[in-house]
Amino acid sequence: MAWSSRKDPGAVILGVPCLLAWTALAGGAHGIVLPGICGPASFWSAPVPAALDLAVLLNPPDRLAGSWALMAVAMMAPLIGAPLRQLRERSLARLRSAAMLCFALGYGGVWMAAGGIVLGTALGFALLLPPGWSAAGAGLLVLLWQVSPTKQHCLNRCHARPRIAAFGAPAAASALRYGLTHGRWCVAASAPLMVLPFLLPAGHLAAMAAVAVFLYAERIERPAPPRWGWRGTTIAWRLTLYKAAALAPAAGTNRVA
Amino acid sequence: MKTFHRKNAWQLGDEWSDPFMWYAFAVEDMRKRPLTDRTSWRFLAGIHGFEVTRWVNTGSLGSNDDLPSDADQQRFWFQCQHQSWYFLPWHRGYVIAFEKIVRATVVKLGGPSDWALPYWNYSKAGQNAIPAEFDAKGWPPGRDINPLYSEWRFGPANDMRIVIPPGRINLNALTEPNFAGAANGGSPGFGGPETGFSHAGNVSGRLEDQPHNIVHVLIGGSHPHTRVDGWMTDPATAALDPIFWLHHANIDRLWQIWRQSAPAHVDPTAANWLNGPASAGGRRFSMPTADGGIWDYTPSQMTDYDALDYDYDDLTPPGSGAPPPPSGTSRLGDGRIDAGEEEAELMAVANETELVGANDASLQVTGREARTAVRLDTKTRAAVGARLEAARSDALAARDRVFLNLENVRGAKDGTVFDVYVGLAEDADPADHPDRRAGSVGLFGVRQASRGDGEQGGQGITFVLDITDIIDALHLVGGFDADRLAVRIVPANPVAPEDNITVERVSLFRQGG
């Protein structure tokens, strides 16, 4: 996490695929393409199956799945350092790699399944609302979700560390289950925000990056009682301000370099 | 320059000597101040912890009380550092701030300007009973109830006899070579694992665990009928008890004893420890001053004992004054290692920590006993045995340390103390095998740590016990060659089913160099 002074090999293990995924996203398509006959004006008048057929033709599922997988790796890799470290530390040495792989399979599986929901939701907004309004409409709903106690509960569950069996098939099963459970809570906490970049007319990559930074800042917060209200990303802000102040001349501070 | 001298509470002279009289007067005065007053008794207690239900149920919060402002709560309250390498420096500053406010109150009431907080050395022979000044409702002025007395102090047997059982506490932490540890199954370090701001965490440092946590529970206990935990038993109410501060003065003293007992015993030099959690985006350490102002501090200001304005009358290490043997390094049949080799071994940093084995299912602790068995990985167990064997014949060979972990202990009740035994035969009586006792733990903070939406995400607390000597002894008699290691948890008082005490996993780790 942000505060550790130790060199964490996990930072490299997760950092490399994360960086590669961002590079691939930067070079490829990652939005939803709507043909001209589709859109809210025509949605209710044009034959819906034809409009949807064209939408699917322009957005082949395999391309969407590929884009989604890259997006999930790019944005979620920084968030699974803590659970992978937990698995590594609490597993037998000879089973560590298998445990982390099982976790990744479970976690990744949940996120791939969530892709259908996220992309379908984005497509739905794009079809039902005029350009610009779709992003605003989705944004309002996401904001409501962000301030809800349920969102905080989902974030809290992302910090849960379940029991890991030590031996044999139960060890693999518990790691897989951990991945599935963690993925479920991660999707619930993060997926609504991930709809937004798809609905922007431009700047998808920058929006994805901004959402990724925000999701990380949310995740490093401690669990908190679920309640209505904007909870902010206090740790990230404090860290930013602290580092900025450290660059200024230090007068009368007790800070050690 | 040392202006203030903290002295042994048992060696201040006759009962109700001046330091205790003035302490009592100050407590009485500070309790009269409103909760919103930063120098009030209860405001200072809320810095350690606050929970409406607990405070109401233990008579500390009434319907007429206004809580401090949101700004004050966010700045000062819910601040105590636990299960963290910040545990010691934060509590040092907390006690310093408290002592200054009490001293200012003493001066206001006509007392001496050099008043200092006594400490309670419960580890010293004959001094394990709470000082008499805390144990009676009456006090010399005769008015009201003795301010140092508490009806929310029930003791180890829940009978209001506050006598710390010597067999349940130890100072083994003083032999821990490194200040900072990790929460990875191996040593958590003398001072605790590296963390960010940690009002509550998962793994305690060795000194925090023993004797700090268990003494809290041994003093506070639980009401014998209602089973409500005493003040000292629960972090949310602990600092309401006047004995809290003498306990923490002793813990602070033990930190300095550790520092002085070996050249290798040094505080961390990492910037994120010295600069405190604020350097990593966490809250800063803030305390009220005697005039109601704010004092911000960092661990860097707490680490130089010589620069502090107080000292202790006795910093002699326990035993004879010679450095105690490091835990886990006594050699069967080989006698004590000489000082040079001992130091070399102590200075070797253990880099590799790995799981040796774990039990098969979560363990429910109910009634008088809970049993489980840790299944051991054949290859790793053999490696541990081989390294123990090699170390027996070669004093310079790296020797593994072995740790028993009670992982993610959860429950609804902090007022629980366990004795933990390893390697007992099925029909053995634990009382006949003190050599197999891994240690005693007190569940201080477990209740809050178990709440799913609490600050620790419902993880509970993990207890780490150094059992190297026991494993060494078992190995010598062939008792470590089996596939399973028996573990027995024996509560000091029977555990009720509604306490829901569970141990998610019992595991064994080795840590080598």
Interface residues (C-beta under 8 A of the other chain):
Chain A: M1 A2 W3 S4 S5 R6 E89 R90 S91 L92 A93 R94 Q152 H153 N156 R157 H159 A160 R161 R163 I164 A165 A166 F167 P170 I220 R222 P223 A224 P225 P226 T234 I235 A236 W237 R238 L239 T240 Y242 N254 R255 V256 A257
Chain B: N184 G185 E194 T195 G196 F197 H199 A270 A271 N272 W273 L274 N275 P277 A278 S279 A280 G281 G282 R283 Y297 T298 S300 Q301 T353 E354 L355 G357 A358 D360 S362 R375 D377 K379 T380 E407 N408 G452 D453 G454 E455 Q456 G457 G458 Q459 E504 R505 S507
